[in-house]
Structures are given as C-alpha cells and as structure tokens.
Amino acid sequence: MKKIFDGKKTVKLGTEKNPAVVHVKTKKRMKEVAKIFEENAWKYRIDLEQDKPEDITDLEILLNRPEPKEVEKKVGRNEPCPCGSGKKYKKCCGR
C-alpha cells in the first residue's frame, strides 16, 4: 500500500522557506517582475539568464490563486421535496 502523507507539511509559495523562483532574460524584465513581487510582499529569487527561455510560472501561480469552491447543500431524505409537492424527498424525487 502506498503511503500518501509522509508527515511533512508543504510550505506556501512566496514565503521565506519557499521563495518563488523566476528566470528572466533582460534587466528591464527583472525590474518589472521584482516590482510585482514587492507590491505583494512575496519572497522571491530572480535569475538573469539571457541564453535560456523565460520561466515565470511561480509568479503566475501566485497571481492566479484558485478560488475556494462552494458546495451546495444536499436535500436530506426526510426533508420536504424541493419540487413543492409537499411530500418527503424520499417518497417523491428521491427514488
């Protein structure tokens, strides 16, 4: 059986222990990206590499955090049916 949890917590991206790592090609782009990180108070490391392609995936992850999903409340078996018949859900639409 595969062990899923190994006891180690994952550290949030953009913090002191797990800074965002970004690779850019020019100094101008480096200043732009650094400004974004500083406005949001995220910890980061920018590498200036002119011969490699730009990689700003960590920045995109931080900027586009997923919204929490809201779950709809389920109808219980013994509650009135939402169709408005007046019967219990288990005797009406719950079949």
C-alpha positions in Angstrom: 0.0 0.0 0.0 1.4 3.4 -1.0 1.8 5.9 1.8 0.2 9.2 0.9 1.1 11.5 3.8 4.8 11.5 4.9 4.4 13.8 7.9 5.9 16.9 6.2 3.8 19.9 5.5 4.2 21.7 2.2 5.3 25.3 2.6 3.3 28.0 1.0 4.9 29.5 -2.2 6.3 33.0 -1.8 7.4 32.7 1.8 10.8 32.7 3.5 11.1 28.9 3.4 9.8 28.5 -0.2 10.6 31.7 -2.2 9.3 31.9 -5.8 12.0 31.3 -8.4 11.8 33.2 -11.7 14.1 33.1 -14.7 14.2 36.2 -17.0 16.3 37.3 -20.0 16.7 41.1 -19.5 17.4 43.5 -16.7 14.3 45.5 -17.7 12.1 42.5 -17.3 13.8 41.7 -14.0 12.8 45.1 -12.6 9.2 44.6 -13.8 8.9 41.2 -12.1 10.6 42.4 -8.9 8.2 45.2 -8.6 5.2 42.8 -8.8 6.8 40.6 -6.0 7.5 43.6 -3.8 4.0 45.1 -4.2 2.5 41.8 -2.9 5.2 41.2 -0.2 6.2 37.8 -1.6 9.7 36.4 -1.1 11.4 35.7 -4.4 14.6 34.9 -6.3 15.2 36.2 -9.8 17.8 34.6 -12.1 19.1 36.6 -15.1 19.8 34.1 -17.9 20.0 35.5 -21.4 20.5 32.2 -23.1 17.6 30.3 -21.5 13.8 30.9 -22.1 11.9 33.0 -19.6 10.2 31.0 -16.9 7.8 32.9 -14.6 5.5 30.0 -13.7 5.8 30.7 -9.9 4.7 34.3 -10.4 1.7 33.1 -12.4 0.7 30.7 -9.7 0.9 33.4 -7.1 -1.1 35.9 -9.2 -3.8 33.3 -10.2 -4.7 31.5 -6.9 -7.7 29.3 -7.3 -10.9 30.4 -5.6 -12.4 28.1 -3.0 -15.4 26.1 -4.2 -18.8 26.4 -2.5 -20.7 23.2 -2.1 -24.5 23.2 -2.4 -26.4 21.9 0.5 -27.9 18.5 -0.3 -31.5 17.7 0.4 -31.9 15.2 3.2 -34.1 12.1 2.8 -36.7 13.2 5.4 -36.9 16.9 4.3 -39.7 18.3 2.2 -39.1 17.8 -1.5 -37.7 20.9 -3.3 -40.2 20.4 -6.2 -43.0 21.7 -4.0 -45.2 18.6 -3.9 -45.4 18.6 -0.1 -44.1 15.0 0.2 -40.9 14.0 1.7 -37.9 13.8 -0.7 -37.5 10.1 -0.2 -41.1 9.5 -1.4 -41.1 12.0 -4.3 -38.0 12.9 -6.3 -35.5 10.8 -4.3 -36.5 7.5 -5.8 
